[in-house]
């Protein structure tokens, strides 16, 4: 099975809609029977914030993609920067690292950054 890696560093609250585009793309990739890994870093980590407003366009799609099989990794350094501990993580999201991202980049068939 082909593996697609999406690296999201744009906030789900940003007006540029990159996070929303990432979620829509993840859905299309999953529909095409590809394995999808989403790596959240910097402002993209806000997508994993359980306090993200329910009216945010990305929020529902994000959880739907997780339910559909998208693997979600969150940069540990970003977590520290934001003052988050692992207890804040929503089930299905795994704390990760830049070393893990490097390995994922080696394994991935496609790498998309938004």
C-alpha positions as CSV (number, residue, x, y, z in Angstrom):
1,X,0.0,0.0,0.0
2,X,1.3,3.4,-0.9
3,X,2.1,5.8,2.0
4,X,1.4,9.5,1.9
5,X,2.9,11.8,4.5
6,X,1.3,15.2,5.1
7,X,3.3,17.7,7.1
8,X,1.0,20.4,8.5
9,X,2.6,23.5,10.0
10,X,-0.3,25.9,9.3
11,X,-3.0,26.7,11.9
12,X,-6.5,25.4,11.5
13,X,-7.6,28.9,12.4
14,X,-5.6,30.6,9.6
15,X,-7.5,32.3,6.7
16,X,-5.2,30.6,4.1
17,X,-7.2,27.3,4.5
18,X,-4.1,25.1,4.3
19,X,-5.2,22.9,7.2
20,X,-8.6,22.4,5.6
21,X,-6.9,21.6,2.3
22,X,-4.7,19.1,4.2
23,X,-7.8,17.3,5.6
24,X,-9.6,17.3,2.2
25,X,-6.5,15.9,0.6
26,X,-6.2,13.2,3.4
27,X,-9.7,12.2,2.6
28,X,-9.0,11.8,-1.1
29,X,-5.8,9.8,-0.4
30,X,-7.7,7.5,2.0
31,X,-10.4,7.0,-0.6
32,X,-7.6,6.0,-3.1
33,X,-6.7,3.3,-0.6
34,X,-3.4,5.0,0.5
35,X,-2.0,4.9,4.0
36,X,-2.0,8.5,5.3
37,X,0.2,9.9,8.0
38,X,-0.4,13.4,9.2
39,X,2.6,15.0,11.1
40,X,1.5,18.1,13.0
41,X,4.2,20.7,13.8
42,X,4.3,24.4,14.9
43,X,0.9,26.1,14.3
44,X,-0.4,22.9,12.7
45,X,-0.4,21.3,16.1
46,X,-3.4,23.5,17.0
47,X,-5.5,21.0,15.0
48,X,-4.8,18.5,17.8
49,X,-6.0,20.9,20.5
50,X,-9.1,19.5,22.2
51,X,-10.1,23.1,22.8
52,X,-10.3,23.9,19.1
53,X,-13.7,25.4,18.5
54,X,-16.4,23.1,17.4
55,X,-17.3,25.6,14.6
56,X,-13.8,25.3,13.1
57,X,-14.2,23.8,9.6
58,X,-11.2,21.5,10.0
59,X,-12.1,20.0,13.4
60,X,-14.9,17.7,12.2
61,X,-13.0,16.7,9.1
62,X,-9.9,16.0,11.2
63,X,-11.7,13.6,13.5
64,X,-13.5,12.0,10.5
65,X,-10.1,11.3,8.8
66,X,-8.8,9.8,12.1
67,X,-11.8,7.5,12.2
68,X,-11.2,6.6,8.6
69,X,-7.6,5.4,9.3
70,X,-5.4,8.5,9.1
71,X,-2.4,8.2,11.5
72,X,-1.7,11.4,13.4
73,X,1.7,12.3,14.9
74,X,2.4,15.4,16.9
75,X,5.9,16.9,17.2
76,X,7.1,16.6,20.8
77,X,9.2,19.8,20.7
78,X,6.1,21.7,19.5
79,X,4.1,20.2,22.4
80,X,6.8,21.5,24.9
81,X,6.8,24.9,23.2
82,X,3.0,25.1,23.6
83,X,3.1,23.9,27.2
84,X,1.2,20.7,26.4
85,X,1.8,17.3,28.1
86,X,0.8,13.9,26.8
87,X,-2.4,14.0,28.9
88,X,-3.7,16.7,26.7
89,X,-3.6,14.5,23.6
90,X,-6.8,13.2,22.1
91,X,-6.9,9.4,21.7
92,X,-5.5,8.5,18.4
93,X,-2.8,11.1,18.4
94,X,0.8,10.1,19.1
95,X,3.6,12.2,20.4
96,X,6.5,12.1,17.9
97,X,9.8,13.7,17.0
98,X,11.8,15.1,14.1
99,X,13.8,11.8,14.0
100,X,10.6,9.9,13.4
101,X,9.6,12.5,10.8
102,X,12.9,11.9,9.0
103,X,12.2,8.1,9.0
104,X,8.7,8.7,7.7
105,X,10.1,10.9,4.9
106,X,12.3,8.0,3.8
107,X,9.4,5.5,3.8
108,X,6.8,7.7,2.2
109,X,5.9,7.5,-1.5
110,X,4.4,11.1,-1.4
111,X,5.4,14.0,0.9
112,X,3.0,17.0,1.0
113,X,3.7,20.1,3.2
114,X,1.1,22.6,4.0
